[in-house]
């Protein structure tokens, strides 16, 4: 079984790369893109099998890479691969997107799958770059000024985050006495490393940009609004979890670090409430979901911060489950926007109820995967102030998601055209899957029957009822917060960037170059070749 799982890990990367290679052969390209939904299947199989096995390490000496799958990575890999399969199959069955979009899709998919199984710094940096940079091509190859602007801002944050992580990884290697680049080795050495504090600061900032933690959140509402619904579904669901697995991998959760853990918890809770407050100012349902992601990722950051305070190394699986549930629900909620936009007045009460259950599950609605996710993080927040803040966050999430349901009545422009017909047809089944699947995976984390206890149901029900009731009351009173432009802080920061750093013309020039397909293709291939060369030289 060990050899079989090792082969599956290798196949998880080779399969999407093989489809990508086929795209560069003209007579194979159309067929490769039509069948690329098959590429994540080895990753799905590896994730399912890996949930029941101890951490597995697989060395690739020819490249100098190490692959490693542990339960946290296996859980996120399973749901991410499943999402890529479903959305990809529907997208390419209904239409044939242009080649630039298709190659960007495959590159992003490769990086997203690889980030959960990378076992050394070089391979992790490579796949993390693939899940981040090619995503630009999923929404920014457009003549629309807003999409171009969103793409330039996204690229700026992405490159800055990559630079911070490169510095952090250099410090991690410097602190490892034997010069190993394996993630487990550098993390074992980190607590006693002279570079510990600097590396941790850079790690939190670098991955904090990926999960939209304040003050690095401005790109997320702009990107999710600009992206077509299928792209927004995979980016908000699976793509952002690259930052989650990065924090799980590169925070020394087994070593109590109260100062760093406390700071991360504070920033996480601030992000959680920030996302709710600014999300309530929006009327575009896609933007509301973006601010919801900022809030939910803030909860994850807060949980990891508390785990770092307490030196709780077992928190990683609990956090991974919370992230997996968010991955499923948030992706389906983006698809819900398109499904309801198409159905319009023909939408049945059953569809609306299912949409409401999905939305409120993020707040911990009993009998949903959200209730299990809330239960999974209960140990991290313990008692006292952290528990109170977590409860207030649930109330805020229920308030925001009820606001989202209200906003669904006025779908964003183009939503009906963006969502694949196949996904709209099977949306009820996909939505039910997002509700049911967390119950299938939770036994790997704990006892699911705990969520069925009367006390747990009441603890989960009253914050949701209070938040939803408050939203409906404010709606009835016709009271709303002042409108804030999507991206909030970035609107103010753009002017400062243009004036003080003079990067505006540079970003526009870079954007124009990337919009040309040959330049984009060469740039992405250069990234791959450079990082592969680094891996070989380090072997």
N, C-alpha and C positions, 0 to 999 in steps of 0.2 A: 504493500500500500504506500510506503514511503517513496519508493521509486516512481510509482504511478503519479503521486501528488507532485513530485519534483518535475516530472514531465509536463504535468498540467500547468505548473507555474511558468515554465519556459514557453509552452504553447500559448499562454495567456498574452504574452507579448508578441510572439511570432505571428499569431493569427491576424491581428489588425495590421501589423507591418506588411504581411503578405498581401492583404487586400490593398494596402496603400501602394505597394510596388506595382501591383497590377494596374493601378490607375495611370501609371506613366507609360503603359503600352496602349496605344490608341484603340486597337481592336478589342482589348479586354476591358477598357475603362467603364463603359456603360454597364456591362454585366457585373463588374466588381462592385460598383456603387449600388446596384440593385440588390446584391446579395451581402452587402457589408454588415447587415444585422446578424449574420452568423459569426462575425469576428469575436464578440464577447462571450460566446458559449464556453470556451475553455476556462475563462475567468470565472464564469458562473459555477461551473463544475468544481473548480479548485476552491472557491469560497464555501460552497456547501459541504464539501468533504473536510475542508480545513476547520470548520466549526467544531468538529468532533475529535480533532487531533491536537496534540501538543505542538508548540511552535516548530516549524520546519525550516531549515536553512538549506539553500541550494546554491553552490558556487558555480560561476561561469568563468573559469580561468582564462579562456581565450579573450574575453573582454575585460577581465578584471572586475566583474560585477558580482554581487551577491544578491540572491533573491531570498526573501524571508516572509513567511506567512504565519501570523499568530491569530488567536481568536478575534481580536479587535479588528485587524485588517481583513480577516475572512468575512466577518459580518458586513462591513462596509463594502467589500468587494462584491459580495453576493447581490446586495440590493442595487448597487451601482451598475453591475453588469446586466441585471434584469431590466433596469430602466433603459439602458442603451439599446438592448434588444427590442423592447416593445416600441419605443419611439422611432428607432431607425427603421424597423420593418414597416411601420405605418407611413413614415415620411417618404420612403423610396418606392412604396407600392403605389401611392397616389400620384406622385409627380417625380420628375427627374431634375433635381436642383442642379445649378451650374457646377462645373468642375472645381472651381475655387472653393465653393461651399463644401462640396463633397470631400475634398482632400483635407480641408480644415477640420471637418467633422471627424474623419478618421484619425488625424493627428491628435485631436483633443481626446478622442476615445482611448487611443493608445496610452496617452499620458495619464488619463484618469484611472484606467485599470492598473497601470504600472505603479502608480504612486502608493497603492495599498500593499504591494509586494516587494518594493525596493528595500534591500537590506544593507546598502552601503551609501555613503554620502554622494559619490559620483553618480550612481544610477538614480538615486532619489532626485538629485538636482536635474538630471536629464529629463526624467519623466515629469517632474514638477514644472519644468519649463514648457514641456509639450502640452500639459493640461492648461497652461496659462496663456502663452503667446499665440498659438494657432486659434484660440477661441475668438480672437479679433476678427478672423475671417468669417465667423458665423453671423455677424451682424453689421460689420463696418464697411464691407465692400458695397458701397451704395453712393448714389449721387445726392442722397438726402442730407442736407446740412446738419440736422440734429444727429443722425447716425454717425456722420463723420466726426462731429464734435465728441460724441460719446465714445467712439473708437479711440480717438486721440487721448482722451482722459483715461480710459481703461488701460491703454498701452503705457501711459506714463506711470500709473500706479503699479502696473505689472512689472515693468522694468526696474522701478525703484525697489519693489519687494524682492525681486530676484537678486539685486545687488546687495541688499541687506543680508539675505540668506547666504550668499556667497562669502561674505565677510564672517558670518556666524560659523559656517562650516569650516573655514580656515582656522578659526579659533578653536573649534572642537577638535580638529586634527592636532593642533599645536599642544592641546592639553592631554592628549593620549600618549603615554610614555613610550609605547611600542610603535607608534606611527600607523596604527590600524585605521582604516576608514570605515569599518563596519559600524553600523549605527549602535548596536548593543555595546560595543567596546568603547566608543567615544562617550556614550551616555554613562557607562559605569565609571569612567574616569572624570566626568564633569564636576561632581561635587567637590573634589579636591584640586581641580584645575585652577591655576592663577587667572585664567581667562573666563572663569565661570560667570561672573556678573555681566561682563561685556557680551559674552555669547548669549546668555539668557535674554538680555535686553534686545539684541538683534533678532533672536528667534521669535520672541513675542511680537515685535514690530513687523517682521517679515510675514509671518503667518497671520498676524492680526489684520494685515491688508487684505489677505485672501478671504477672510471670513467677515470683513466689513466692520471690524471693531473700531469704535471711535478712538481717535480722530481720523481714521483711514477709511471712512464709510462712504464718502461722496460718490465714488464711481459706481456703486452697486445699483442705486435707483435708476441712474442714467442708462446703464448697460442693460438691465432687465427690461426697461421700457423700450429700448431700441431693438432688442433681439426679437426675431420672430418667435412665436409661441413654442414650437418644438425646441429651438435653441435655448430659450429662457428656461424651459422645463429641465433640460439636462444640466445647464449651467447652475441654476439655483438649487437643483436637487443634488446631482453628483459632483459637479465641478467644484463647488464651494467646500465640499468635504475633503478636498486635498489639503485645505488649511486645517481642518479638524484633525486629520490623521497626522499632519505635520506637528501640531501641538502635542498630540498623544505620544508621538515618537521622540520628540526633542525636548520635552520637559522631564526633568528627573523626579518623577512622581514618588519614587521610593525614598527620597531624601527630603526630610522636612526643611523647607525654606520659607519661613514665615513672611519675610519681607516681600519676596517676589510673589509668593502665593497670595498674600493679602492685596498687593497692588493689582495683580491680574483679576482677582475676584471683584475688586472695586470697579475696574475698567469694564469687566463683564456685566455687572449689574447696571452701570451707567449706560452701556450700549443697549441693554434689555429695555430700559425705560425710555431711552432716547428714541429707539426704533418705534415704540408705541406712540410717543408724543408726536413725532414728525409724520408717522404714518396716518394719524388721524387728520392731518391737514390736507391729505391728498384725495382726489376724486377718481383718478385713473387706477383701476383694479390691479394692473401689473405693477405699478409703482407702490401701491399699498402692500403687495406681496413682497416687494424688495425690502421695504422697511420692516416687515414682519421677519424676514430672514436676518436682518441686522439684530433684531431683538432676540430671536431664537439662538443665533450664534453667540450673542452676549451671555445667554444662560449657560451655554456650553463652556464659554471662557470662565464664567464665575465658578462653575462646578470644578473645572480643572484647577482654578486658583485655590479653592478650598482643599482639593486633594493634595496640592503642593504644600499647603500650610500644614496638613496633617501627615504628610509622607505616606499617602495611601496609594500604593502601586496597583491595587486592585480596581482603581477607579476607571482605568482605561476602557474596560469592556462595557461598563455602565454608560460612559460617555459615548462610546461607539454606538451603543443601541439607541441612545437618544438621537444621535446624528442620523442613524439609519432610518428611524421613524420619520424624522424631518425630511430626509431625502425623498421618501416615498410620497408623503403627503404634499409637500411643497410642489413637487413635479406635477402631481395630478391636479393640484389647484390651478396651476398655469394652464393645463389642458382644459380645465373646467371653464375658464374664461372663453376659450374658443368654442367649446361645445354649447354653452348657453348662448353665445352670440349667434350661432347658426340656428339653434332651435327657437330662440326668441319667444314669442307668445305661445308657441306650441309646447313649451317646457312643462312637464308634468310636475305635480306636487312631489312625487317620488324622487325625481331628479333634484328638486330644490332641497328636499330633506337630506338626501345623500350628500349634496354639496355642503349643507350646513353641518352635518356630522363631521365631514372631513375638515372643514375650517376650524370648528371648535375643538377637534381632537388635539390641535396644537396647544390648546390651553389645558389639556388634561381631562377632557370629557370622559366620564366613566364608561367602561366597556369598549373603548377604542384603544388603538395603539398608543395614543397620547397619554392615556392613563398609565400604561406600562412604562412609557418613557419617563413620566413623572416619578413613578415608583423606583425606577432604576437610579435616579439621581438623589433619591431621598437620603441615602447614606452620606453623600457628599455634603449636603447642606446641614445635616444634623439637626441641631436645635438652636434657638436663640435668634439673633438678628438675621443670619443667613436664611433661615427657614421663613421668617417673616417677609424678607425681600423676595424670596422665591414664590411665596403665595401671592404677594402683590403683583409679581410678574405674570402669574397665571391670570389674575383678574384683568390686567392690562392686555394680555394676549386675547382673552375672550372679547374685550371691548373692541380691540383692533380688528379681529376677524369678523365680528358682527358688522362692523363698518365696511369691511371688504364685501360681505354678502350684499349689503345695501348697494355698494358701488357696481355690483354685477348687473344691475338693471340698465346701466349705460355702458356697454362694452367699449373698449378702446378702438380707435379707428383701425380697420383692417383685420381685427381679431377673427372674424368669420372666415376670412380667406387664408389666414396663416395656419390654422389648425387642420391637420390631415383628415380627410373624410373618414378613413378607416378608424382613426382614434375616436372621432366623434361617434361613430356607429357603435363602437365597443366601449365607450366611455364608462357606462355603468359597471361593467365588469372590471375595468381598470381601477375605478374608484373603490369598488368593494375589495379589490386586492390590496389597496393601500390601507384599508381598515383591518383586514384579516391577517395579512402576512406578518405584522409584528407579533401576533399571538403565536405564530408558527416558530418564529426565531427566539422568542423570549426565554424558552427553557435553557438556552445556552447561557443565559445571564442569571436567572433566578426562577422562583416558583410563581408561575402566572396566576395561580389561585389566590395569591395574596391580594391581587387587584380586585378580587371579587368579594372580599370581606366588607361587611356593612360599613365599618368605620372608614375604610379606604374610599368606598363609593361616595359617602357623604363628604369626605375631605376633598374629593375631586369635583363634586357636583356644585357646592356652594360658590366657589370662586368663578366657575363658568357661568352660573346663573346670575351672579352679581354683575359680572362684566358685561354679559349680553343684555341684561336688563338695563344697565346704565346706558349702553349704546342706544337702545330703543327709546329710552326716556329722552335722551338728548336729541334724537331724531324727531320725536313727537314735539319737543319744545322748539324745534328748528334752530338749535344752537350748534355752532361749529367753530372750530379754531380758525384763525386767519390762514389763508393759503400761503404755503412756503414752496418755492420752486423745487422740483425734483432734484435731488443732489445736495440740497441745502447748503452745507459748508463749502462745497466745491464751487458754488456760484460766487461766493466771496473770494475764495482762494484763486480762482481763475485770473481775476484782475491782478492779484499780487504776483502770480506766476509770470504773467505777461510783462508786468512792469519791472519787477525786481530781478527775475531770473532770465527774462527774455527768451523763454522756451517756446512761446506761442508759435513764431514762424518756423522753428525747428520741428515742432510736432506736426504742423500743417504740411511741411515738406515731406516728413517721414510718412504721414498719412497718404499723401498723393503717390509716393513711391510704392507703398504697400498695396495700393489699389490696383497697381499694374501687376497682372498675374505673374509674369516672369520674375519680377523683382521679389514678389512674395514667396514664390516657390524656391528661389535661390536662397533667400534669407533663412527660410525654415530649414532647408537642407544643410546650410552652413552651421546652424545651431546644432543639428544632430551630429554632423561630422566632427565639429570641434569638441563636443562633449564625449563622443566616442573615443577620439584621440586622447583626451584626458584620462579616460578610463583605462585604455591600453597602456599608457605611459605609467599609470599608477600601479599596474599589476606587477 
